[in-house]
Structure formats: C-alpha cells, structure tokens
Amino acid sequence: MMRTQKIGIVGLGLMGGSLSIALQETSKDFYFIGLDHNKEHCIQALSLGLVNEIAKTLDEIKVCDIIFLTIPVDGIIAIAKQLQNLNEKCTVIDLGSTKEKISQSIPKEIRSNFVTAHPMTGTEKFGPTAAVADLYTNKVVVLCDMEKSGVYQQKVAKELFSNIGMKLVYMDAKDHDRHAAFISHMPHALSYALANSVMKQEAKESIIALAGGGFKDMSRIAKSSPSMWEDIFRQNKNNLLEAINVFQAELKKCQKMVENEEWHTLNSWMQDANKLHDILD
C-alpha cells in the first residue's frame, strides 16, 4: 500500500478546490491540508470535503510532500519567498497565469523544488463553492522553465497533471507570457471594457431586453475576480500593452472600413477572422 501523501493547497478557491476534487478521484492516498486568509473559504472548503484540515500557518504547509499555490500571482511570489528549508523531495507547483516574474522570483535555494505551471482553464466564478470535478479534464497545462526544476519534481508534476487528464505543453516562461497576453489576458481586458462601455451607455432594462448570446459570451469573463486580474495585468504589463495596441489597430481598421463604406473589404476582413475557428474547432 502506498504511503499517504500530504498535499498542501494554498488558496481554496475555484482552482485549488477543483484540483482537490480531481486528485481525490485519482487516489485515496492523498491527505489535503488547506490554507486561505479568507475564513469563510476555509469553513466552506472543509464542509465540502475539499480539504481534510485547515492550516493556521505556512509552517504547517511546508511539511507537505506536494504544495500547490493557487492564489493571485503577486501572492505566489510573496509565499515563494517564505518557503525556506523545504525537504529536498518537496514539490511546489504554482498555477499562476503569468510565469516569467514568478520563475525569476523563486529563491535559488528552493528553485529546484518548484514547478511553474499554468493550467489553461478556469471560469468566471470564484471561491470554494465554484469548484468542479472536471475543470482540468482535457485542458492544457503549460509547464515553464522545466530545466530549473529538480528531476524528481518534474516527474511528480507531470504525473499529477497527467492523472487528472491534462495535456502537457512545455514553454519558456518569457514566451508563455507573451502568448498568454494575446490569448488570455487581452481578451479579459476587452471583456471588462465591453461591460463598462455598455453600462455607461445603456439602461439596465435595455441591457436585459437586448443582451443575446453574443453579448453574454463576450462579457462573461468580466465577472472574473478583479483582485486576481489586477495582479496578472501588473505582472504582464508590457506584453498586455502590446496585445491591446495590436487589437486597437484591428478595431481601427474595422472603423475605417465602415466609415468609408468599404463593404467588400470589410467582408474579406471578417472572412479572415472566420479562419480562427478552423484552428480551434
């Protein structure tokens, strides 16, 4: 029989809670210890069975075999700096949406303990009650700067993510952040901008009456946690600004074609955009 492995989860929201559910389905040999500054989240996580116990301090988490950091990206850096004197076989996996600053900020003494990962999944909901069993199933996890992680830690992370049904992709942290700015971070900025622009122009009744599927799809992620996304935008500022500028240039192009009544050119521009779904579908 396998030895029970202690898994520490720092951050008991959507990502941490869903991870616990998924891991519980893969093995009975895990014992989960949670840590969260939000007392309500701790109570909910215990009652939902997401964790077996709640830690009061980081020291209680440091003795775990595996530690997941599922908190906003600035918090990940702050916690990483407090994780001294880890057992050489302890594996720390962060799930932050930006990777370069995190990878660079991990203290040298424990860099080999760390695996910097970004699961390409999530919903606009947050907190332990948002946790779902299949959040990670068939999703991509990007593992960054793996050459800086210990051989043992690489093996542990790959097995855990594979066991919960994820597809593994490897990337340099700097490259990851540029790609993430275009494919994930900039769309969040657009969704927040769309929501704010509509609310400033339209009465509540009109929004309710006319908001169809398209508007709901595009504005859905504007419900995402502002604290989390403020941190992501801060850490990935330069890449995000580049992505916003590229988007603004395309929007300007659309504006000019409409102003000049260049309907045929506009149609071709839209056809080019249709091709994205040849890649995605």
JOSULHU-V162741 format. One record per backbone hydrogen bond with DSSP energy under -0.5 kcal/mol. NH is the residue of the N-H (numbers start at 1). CO is the residue of the C=O. If there is no record, write none. Layout:
nh:NH co:CO
nh:NH co:CO
This chain:
nh:5 co:29
nh:7 co:5
nh:7 co:31
nh:8 co:6
nh:8 co:66
nh:9 co:33
nh:10 co:8
nh:10 co:68
nh:11 co:9
nh:11 co:35
nh:17 co:13
nh:18 co:14
nh:19 co:15
nh:20 co:16
nh:21 co:17
nh:22 co:18
nh:23 co:19
nh:24 co:20
nh:25 co:21
nh:26 co:22
nh:26 co:23
nh:27 co:23
nh:31 co:5
nh:33 co:7
nh:34 co:53
nh:35 co:9
nh:39 co:37
nh:42 co:38
nh:43 co:39
nh:44 co:40
nh:45 co:41
nh:46 co:42
nh:47 co:43
nh:48 co:44
nh:49 co:46
nh:50 co:45
nh:51 co:45
nh:52 co:32
nh:53 co:32
nh:55 co:34
nh:60 co:57
nh:61 co:57
nh:61 co:58
nh:62 co:58
nh:63 co:59
nh:64 co:61
nh:65 co:6
nh:66 co:6
nh:67 co:91
nh:68 co:8
nh:69 co:93
nh:70 co:10
nh:70 co:68
nh:75 co:72
nh:76 co:72
nh:77 co:73
nh:78 co:74
nh:79 co:75
nh:80 co:76
nh:81 co:77
nh:82 co:79
nh:83 co:79
nh:83 co:80
nh:84 co:82
nh:90 co:87
nh:91 co:65
nh:92 co:90
nh:92 co:113
nh:93 co:67
nh:93 co:91
nh:94 co:92
nh:94 co:115
nh:95 co:69
nh:100 co:173
nh:103 co:99
nh:104 co:100
nh:105 co:101
nh:106 co:102
nh:110 co:107
nh:111 co:108
nh:113 co:110
nh:114 co:110
nh:114 co:111
nh:115 co:92
nh:116 co:144
nh:117 co:94
nh:117 co:115
nh:118 co:142
nh:120 co:140
nh:121 co:119
nh:130 co:127
nh:131 co:128
nh:135 co:132
nh:138 co:165
nh:139 co:136
nh:141 co:167
nh:142 co:118
nh:143 co:141
nh:143 co:169
nh:144 co:116
nh:144 co:142
nh:145 co:171
nh:148 co:145
nh:149 co:146
nh:150 co:112
nh:154 co:150
nh:155 co:151
nh:156 co:152
nh:157 co:153
nh:158 co:154
nh:159 co:155
nh:160 co:156
nh:161 co:157
nh:162 co:158
nh:163 co:159
nh:164 co:160
nh:165 co:162
nh:166 co:161
nh:167 co:139
nh:168 co:166
nh:169 co:141
nh:171 co:143
nh:176 co:172
nh:177 co:173
nh:178 co:174
nh:179 co:175
nh:180 co:176
nh:181 co:177
nh:182 co:178
nh:183 co:179
nh:184 co:180
nh:185 co:180
nh:186 co:181
nh:188 co:184
nh:189 co:185
nh:190 co:186
nh:191 co:187
nh:192 co:188
nh:193 co:189
nh:194 co:190
nh:195 co:191
nh:196 co:192
nh:197 co:193
nh:198 co:194
nh:199 co:195
nh:200 co:196
nh:201 co:197
nh:201 co:198
nh:202 co:198
nh:207 co:203
nh:208 co:204
nh:209 co:205
nh:210 co:206
nh:211 co:207
nh:212 co:210
nh:216 co:212
nh:217 co:213
nh:218 co:214
nh:219 co:215
nh:220 co:216
nh:222 co:219
nh:223 co:220
nh:224 co:221
nh:229 co:225
nh:230 co:226
nh:231 co:227
nh:232 co:228
nh:233 co:229
nh:234 co:230
nh:235 co:231
nh:236 co:232
nh:237 co:234
nh:240 co:236
nh:241 co:237
nh:242 co:238
nh:243 co:239
nh:244 co:240
nh:245 co:241
nh:246 co:242
nh:247 co:243
nh:248 co:244
nh:249 co:245
nh:250 co:246
nh:251 co:247
nh:252 co:248
nh:253 co:249
nh:254 co:250
nh:255 co:251
nh:256 co:252
nh:257 co:253
nh:258 co:254
nh:259 co:255
nh:260 co:256
nh:261 co:258
nh:262 co:257
nh:263 co:261
nh:266 co:262
nh:267 co:263
nh:268 co:264
nh:269 co:265
nh:270 co:266
nh:271 co:267
nh:272 co:268
nh:273 co:269
nh:274 co:270
nh:275 co:271
nh:275 co:272
nh:276 co:273
nh:277 co:274
nh:278 co:275
nh:279 co:275
nh:279 co:276
nh:280 co:276
nh:281 co:277
